[in-house]
Amino acid sequence: MSAEKINQTFYISHGPPTLLLYGARYLKQFLKSWREIIFDQNPKSILIISGHWKTNEPTVNSVDLCDTIYDFGGFSAPLDMYKFKYPTPGAPDLAERVQELLTTSGIKNVNIDKKRGLDHGAWVPLKLMYPEANIPICQLSIQMTKNATYHYNMGRALAPLKEEGVLIIGPGSATHNLRDFEWDAKDQEVAPWAGKFDKWLEEALLSGSHEDVNNYLEKEPNARKAHPIPDHFYPLHVALGAAGETTKAELIHRSWSLGTLSFASYKFTTPATLIN
């Protein structure tokens, strides 16, 4: 099934770099079922916003073929990880369109990178979702000096892409504290603070409380522990903003790892009357 217009955006948890080899089996099953259960349209191209590409100014990659970046900083990756490739086509036209939309919205100094490929926050989940590697991909960076509202507004500026057949995906992690793992946690056992933030996020998204999600640091007591740095949370704000203020949110997956990592993932649907 293919469609010229797309009325959904997604925030998915991408899991660990080793997801293709082992671990996080529920998340892996979810991503492998993507086209059969979650999203059966064939997008013209994909814009992916990964927390693993941080730049001072918004930047999009514009290449003919995306290289596979093995950015496993601080992580001793098994040698088999370096055997994986994801040589999907790039999307130079989409990169120019993203630059145009962001610039028109008032964001300055939007850059295009003509060399960069896809980091593991992008290619690892995509390899499970679209293993044929035949859909053109453009990746957009995040800005750590900006806040959640900035990224939400960035998403709002990118909303017209949906009408052009572009699927917008923000991979990250619903909670992402790598310092407080509970190594002895049983399967799907959850630390209380992580569970509270995860449940708050679900309630805020499903109730359409976008302002609360944008001001999560003030709204939820466990926010700073759930996201000591916001790199894996900002992709959610971009996807949410691109869906629009009247979006309907749906929890499409939830699983846990090491007691503190939530892999909760969401679909944001724009009412058809607003996209037609």
Residue pairs with C-beta under 8 A, 6 or more apart in sequence:
1 40
1 41
1 42
2 41
2 42
3 41
3 42
3 165
4 44
4 163
4 164
4 165
5 162
5 163
5 164
5 165
5 275
5 276
6 41
6 43
6 162
6 163
6 165
6 166
6 167
7 162
7 269
7 270
7 271
7 272
7 275
8 39
8 162
8 167
8 243
8 267
8 268
8 269
8 270
9 155
9 162
9 167
9 168
9 169
9 170
9 239
9 240
9 242
9 243
9 247
9 267
9 268
9 270
10 38
10 39
10 167
10 168
10 169
10 170
10 239
10 252
10 265
10 266
10 267
10 268
11 169
11 170
11 171
11 172
11 235
11 236
11 239
11 240
11 265
11 266
11 268
12 31
12 125
12 169
12 170
12 171
12 172
12 253
12 265
13 27
13 171
13 172
13 173
13 174
13 253
13 262
13 263
13 264
13 265
14 50
14 120
14 121
14 122
14 124
14 125
14 171
14 172
14 173
15 23
15 24
15 27
15 28
15 124
15 125
15 173
15 257
15 263
16 23
16 24
16 257
17 72
17 75
17 77
17 81
17 120
17 124
18 77
18 78
18 81
19 27
19 28
19 31
19 124
19 125
19 128
20 81
20 84
20 124
20 127
20 128
21 78
21 80
21 81
23 257
24 255
24 257
24 263
26 188
26 253
26 255
26 263
27 253
27 255
27 257
27 263
28 128
30 38
30 252
30 253
30 255
30 263
30 265
31 125
31 128
31 129
32 128
32 129
34 128
34 129
34 130
35 129
35 130
38 252
38 267
39 167
39 267
41 167
42 135
43 135
43 165
43 166
43 167
44 136
44 164
44 165
44 166
45 91
45 94
45 135
45 136
45 137
45 138
45 165
45 166
45 167
46 91
46 126
46 130
46 135
46 136
46 137
46 138
46 166
46 167
46 168
46 169
47 91
47 94
47 98
47 138
47 139
47 140
47 158
47 161
47 166
47 167
47 168
47 169
48 118
48 122
48 126
48 137
48 138
48 139
48 140
48 169
48 170
48 171
49 139
49 140
49 141
49 142
49 168
49 169
49 170
49 171
49 234
49 235
49 238
49 239
50 118
50 119
50 121
50 122
50 139
50 142
50 171
50 172
50 235
51 121
51 142
51 171
51 172
51 231
51 232
51 233
51 234
51 235
52 71
52 119
52 120
52 121
52 122
52 231
53 59
53 116
53 119
53 121
53 139
53 140
53 141
53 142
54 141
54 142
54 143
54 144
54 231
55 111
55 141
55 142
55 143
56 143
56 145
57 108
57 109
57 110
57 111
57 143
58 102
58 107
58 109
58 110
58 111
58 140
58 141
58 143
58 154
59 110
59 111
59 112
59 113
59 140
59 141
60 94
60 95
60 98
60 99
60 110
60 111
60 112
60 113
60 138
60 139
60 140
60 141
61 90
61 95
61 112
61 113
61 114
61 115
61 116
61 117
61 118
61 138
61 139
62 90
62 91
62 92
62 95
62 96
62 112
62 113
62 114
62 138
63 90
63 92
63 114
63 115
63 116
63 117
64 89
64 90
64 92
65 87
65 88
65 89
65 90
66 86
66 87
66 88
66 89
66 90
66 117
66 118
66 123
66 137
66 139
67 87
67 116
67 117
67 118
68 84
68 85
68 86
68 87
68 117
68 118
68 123
69 116
69 117
69 118
69 119
69 120
69 123
70 77
70 81
70 82
70 120
71 119
71 120
72 81
72 120
84 123
84 127
86 118
86 123
86 126
86 127
86 133
87 133
88 118
88 123
88 126
88 130
88 133
88 134
88 135
88 136
88 137
89 134
89 135
89 136
89 137
90 136
90 137
90 138
91 136
91 137
91 138
94 136
94 138
94 161
94 166
95 112
95 138
96 112
97 161
97 164
98 110
98 138
98 140
98 158
98 161
99 110
99 111
99 112
101 157
101 158
101 160
101 161
102 110
102 154
102 157
102 158
103 110
104 157
105 153
105 154
105 156
105 157
107 154
107 157
116 139
117 123
118 126
118 137
118 139
119 139
121 171
121 172
122 137
122 139
122 171
125 171
126 133
126 137
127 133
140 238
142 151
142 231
142 234
142 235
142 238
143 150
143 151
144 229
144 230
144 231
147 214
148 213
148 214
148 215
148 216
148 230
148 233
148 234
148 237
149 214
149 215
149 237
151 234
151 235
151 237
151 238
151 241
152 210
152 213
152 214
152 237
152 238
152 240
152 241
153 241
154 237
154 238
154 241
155 168
155 237
155 238
155 239
155 240
155 241
155 242
155 243
156 241
156 242
156 244
157 241
158 168
158 238
158 241
158 242
159 241
159 242
159 243
159 244
159 270
161 168
161 242
162 168
162 242
162 270
162 275
163 275
168 238
168 239
168 242
169 239
170 234
170 235
170 236
170 237
170 238
170 239
171 235
172 231
172 232
172 233
172 234
172 235
172 236
173 232
173 233
173 261
173 262
173 263
174 198
174 201
174 236
174 262
174 263
174 264
174 265
175 194
175 197
175 198
175 226
175 227
175 260
175 261
175 262
176 226
176 227
176 228
176 231
176 232
176 233
176 261
177 194
177 225
177 226
177 227
177 228
177 260
177 261
179 228
180 191
180 225
180 260
181 258
181 259
181 260
181 261
182 189
182 191
182 258
182 259
182 260
183 258
185 191
185 256
185 258
185 259
185 260
188 255
188 256
189 256
189 259
190 198
190 256
190 259
190 260
190 262
191 259
191 260
193 222
193 225
193 226
194 222
194 225
194 226
194 256
194 259
194 260
194 261
194 262
196 220
196 221
196 222
197 220
197 222
197 223
197 225
197 226
197 262
198 226
198 254
198 262
198 264
200 219
200 220
200 222
201 213
201 216
201 220
201 264
202 251
202 264
203 209
204 212
204 213
204 216
204 219
205 213
205 240
205 249
205 251
205 266
206 249
206 250
206 251
208 245
208 246
208 247
208 248
208 249
210 240
210 245
212 219
213 236
213 237
213 240
214 237
216 223
216 227
216 233
217 223
217 224
220 226
227 233
236 266
239 266
239 268
240 247
240 249
240 268
242 268
243 268
243 269
243 270
244 270
244 274
246 270
246 271
246 274
247 268
247 269
247 270
248 268
248 269
248 271
249 266
249 267
249 268
249 269
250 266
250 267
250 268
250 269
251 264
251 265
251 266
252 265
252 266
252 267
253 263
253 264
253 265
254 262
254 263
254 264
254 265
255 263
256 262
256 263
257 263
